[in-house]
C-alpha cells in the first residue's frame, strides 16, 4: 500500500491505495503449461509474460513488500510546481507552490499588481495546473 495526496470531492485528501493496482501475484506450477483456467477467471485480463513465459517475481521481493512499512506520502504538489487558486477571492490566479505551511495551508508565490507576493492559502483551494 502507498499513501498519496489526491483531490476528492474538491478537497485535497490523503488516501491509501495499492502500490500495484489491479495486479495479483500468484504462485504458479512452472511445469504446468495450461494457463487457460487462470486466464478464464473472471477479472483476469492477461498474465504478465515475456514471450510465452510468465514473469517471475522472487519470493524475497514479495516478502519485502509485505513487511516494509508504508511509504512516505507522495505530495500532490511540490515546491516549484505551478498551481491555480480554485477558491476564495483570488480564484483563477496562478502561482508557484513554495511549501507546506502546517497541515492544511501552503505558501504560494503569486504576481499581484506587477509584484511577486507570497501568500498563505488553504491547501484545498489549490490545484496543480497539470491536472
Secondary structure as a PSIPRED ss2 file (coil, helix, strand):
# PSIPRED VFORMAT (PSIPRED V4.0)

   1 X C   1.000  0.000  0.000
   2 X E   0.000  0.000  1.000
   3 X E   0.000  0.000  1.000
   4 X E   0.000  0.000  1.000
   5 X E   0.000  0.000  1.000
   6 X E   0.000  0.000  1.000
   7 X E   0.000  0.000  1.000
   8 X E   0.000  0.000  1.000
   9 X C   1.000  0.000  0.000
  10 X C   1.000  0.000  0.000
  11 X E   0.000  0.000  1.000
  12 X E   0.000  0.000  1.000
  13 X E   0.000  0.000  1.000
  14 X E   0.000  0.000  1.000
  15 X E   0.000  0.000  1.000
  16 X E   0.000  0.000  1.000
  17 X E   0.000  0.000  1.000
  18 X C   1.000  0.000  0.000
  19 X C   1.000  0.000  0.000
  20 X C   1.000  0.000  0.000
  21 X C   1.000  0.000  0.000
  22 X C   1.000  0.000  0.000
  23 X C   1.000  0.000  0.000
  24 X C   1.000  0.000  0.000
  25 X C   1.000  0.000  0.000
  26 X C   1.000  0.000  0.000
  27 X C   1.000  0.000  0.000
  28 X C   1.000  0.000  0.000
  29 X C   1.000  0.000  0.000
  30 X C   1.000  0.000  0.000
  31 X C   1.000  0.000  0.000
  32 X C   1.000  0.000  0.000
  33 X C   1.000  0.000  0.000
  34 X C   1.000  0.000  0.000
  35 X C   1.000  0.000  0.000
  36 X H   0.000  1.000  0.000
  37 X H   0.000  1.000  0.000
  38 X H   0.000  1.000  0.000
  39 X H   0.000  1.000  0.000
  40 X C   1.000  0.000  0.000
  41 X C   1.000  0.000  0.000
  42 X C   1.000  0.000  0.000
  43 X C   1.000  0.000  0.000
  44 X C   1.000  0.000  0.000
  45 X C   1.000  0.000  0.000
  46 X C   1.000  0.000  0.000
  47 X C   1.000  0.000  0.000
  48 X C   1.000  0.000  0.000
  49 X E   0.000  0.000  1.000
  50 X E   0.000  0.000  1.000
  51 X C   1.000  0.000  0.000
  52 X C   1.000  0.000  0.000
  53 X E   0.000  0.000  1.000
  54 X E   0.000  0.000  1.000
  55 X C   1.000  0.000  0.000
  56 X C   1.000  0.000  0.000
  57 X C   1.000  0.000  0.000
  58 X C   1.000  0.000  0.000
  59 X H   0.000  1.000  0.000
  60 X H   0.000  1.000  0.000
  61 X H   0.000  1.000  0.000
  62 X H   0.000  1.000  0.000
  63 X H   0.000  1.000  0.000
  64 X H   0.000  1.000  0.000
  65 X H   0.000  1.000  0.000
  66 X H   0.000  1.000  0.000
  67 X H   0.000  1.000  0.000
  68 X C   1.000  0.000  0.000
  69 X C   1.000  0.000  0.000
  70 X C   1.000  0.000  0.000
  71 X E   0.000  0.000  1.000
  72 X E   0.000  0.000  1.000
  73 X E   0.000  0.000  1.000
  74 X E   0.000  0.000  1.000
  75 X C   1.000  0.000  0.000
  76 X C   1.000  0.000  0.000
  77 X C   1.000  0.000  0.000
  78 X C   1.000  0.000  0.000
  79 X C   1.000  0.000  0.000
  80 X C   1.000  0.000  0.000
  81 X C   1.000  0.000  0.000
  82 X E   0.000  0.000  1.000
  83 X E   0.000  0.000  1.000
  84 X E   0.000  0.000  1.000
  85 X E   0.000  0.000  1.000
  86 X C   1.000  0.000  0.000
  87 X C   1.000  0.000  0.000
  88 X C   1.000  0.000  0.000
  89 X C   1.000  0.000  0.000
  90 X C   1.000  0.000  0.000
  91 X C   1.000  0.000  0.000
  92 X C   1.000  0.000  0.000
  93 X C   1.000  0.000  0.000
  94 X E   0.000  0.000  1.000
  95 X E   0.000  0.000  1.000
  96 X E   0.000  0.000  1.000
  97 X E   0.000  0.000  1.000
  98 X E   0.000  0.000  1.000
  99 X E   0.000  0.000  1.000
 100 X E   0.000  0.000  1.000
 101 X C   1.000  0.000  0.000
 102 X C   1.000  0.000  0.000
 103 X C   1.000  0.000  0.000
 104 X C   1.000  0.000  0.000
 105 X E   0.000  0.000  1.000
 106 X E   0.000  0.000  1.000
 107 X E   0.000  0.000  1.000
 108 X E   0.000  0.000  1.000
 109 X E   0.000  0.000  1.000
 110 X E   0.000  0.000  1.000
 111 X E   0.000  0.000  1.000
 112 X E   0.000  0.000  1.000
 113 X C   1.000  0.000  0.000
 114 X C   1.000  0.000  0.000
 115 X E   0.000  0.000  1.000
 116 X E   0.000  0.000  1.000
 117 X E   0.000  0.000  1.000
 118 X E   0.000  0.000  1.000
 119 X E   0.000  0.000  1.000
 120 X E   0.000  0.000  1.000
 121 X E   0.000  0.000  1.000
 122 X E   0.000  0.000  1.000
 123 X H   0.000  1.000  0.000
 124 X H   0.000  1.000  0.000
 125 X H   0.000  1.000  0.000
 126 X E   0.000  0.000  1.000
 127 X E   0.000  0.000  1.000
 128 X E   0.000  0.000  1.000
 129 X C   1.000  0.000  0.000
 130 X C   1.000  0.000  0.000
 131 X C   1.000  0.000  0.000
